[in-house]
Amino acid sequence: MKTQLKESDKTTTSLKSEHTELRNRKLNIFEIKSVVDLSLMEVNTNFTRVWNEKIEQDKKKIRFLGALQVSIVAKYGLDLKDLQVKFNEEKKS
């Protein structure tokens, strides 16, 4: 029982130390954006476009091989950042 109590005290001390460290840790913030949106759906997708072309220029044959990969994150919903509200003074109810 004493052994279990000592192990429990060690665990508690370790957790308190970790908790204190995490609460006092500074964050490296590099960008803050103001976002006001109501996203109904977010879609993560990507596509790859591949080229394999032969070009003849100045009597030289050139072969172009290439690939382009594009990642897209699309949000479908309402952007409320530019929302304007107009109050009708006659109808205050």
Backbone hydrogen bonds, N-H to C=O, Kabsch-Sander energy under -0.5 kcal/mol:
donor,donor_aa,acceptor,acceptor_aa,energy
5,L,1,M,-2.2
6,K,2,K,-2.3
7,E,3,T,-2.4
8,S,4,Q,-2.4
9,D,5,L,-2.2
10,K,6,K,-2.3
11,T,7,E,-2.4
12,T,8,S,-2.5
13,T,9,D,-2.6
14,S,10,K,-2.6
15,L,11,T,-2.7
16,K,12,T,-2.4
17,S,13,T,-2.2
18,E,14,S,-2.4
19,H,15,L,-2.5
20,T,16,K,-2.4
21,E,17,S,-2.3
22,L,18,E,-2.5
23,R,19,H,-2.2
24,N,20,T,-1.6
25,R,21,E,-0.5
25,R,22,L,-0.5
29,I,27,L,-1.0
30,F,28,N,-0.5
35,V,33,K,-0.7
38,L,78,L,-3.1
39,S,37,D,-0.6
40,L,76,Y,-2.5
41,M,76,Y,-1.8
43,V,74,A,-3.2
44,N,42,E,-0.5
45,T,43,V,-0.5
45,T,72,I,-2.9
47,F,70,V,-2.3
49,R,68,L,-2.9
51,W,66,G,-3.2
53,E,64,F,-2.5
55,I,53,E,-0.5
55,I,62,I,-3.9
57,Q,55,I,-0.6
57,Q,60,K,-2.7
60,K,57,Q,-1.3
62,I,55,I,-4.0
62,I,60,K,-0.6
64,F,53,E,-3.5
64,F,62,I,-0.5
65,L,63,R,-0.6
66,G,51,W,-2.1
68,L,49,R,-2.7
70,V,47,F,-2.9
70,V,68,L,-0.5
72,I,45,T,-3.4
74,A,43,V,-2.8
74,A,72,I,-0.5
76,Y,41,M,-3.2
76,Y,74,A,-0.5
77,G,75,K,-0.6
78,L,38,L,-2.1
80,L,36,V,-2.2
80,L,78,L,-0.7
81,K,36,V,-0.6
83,L,80,L,-1.2
89,E,87,F,-0.7
92,K,90,E,-0.8
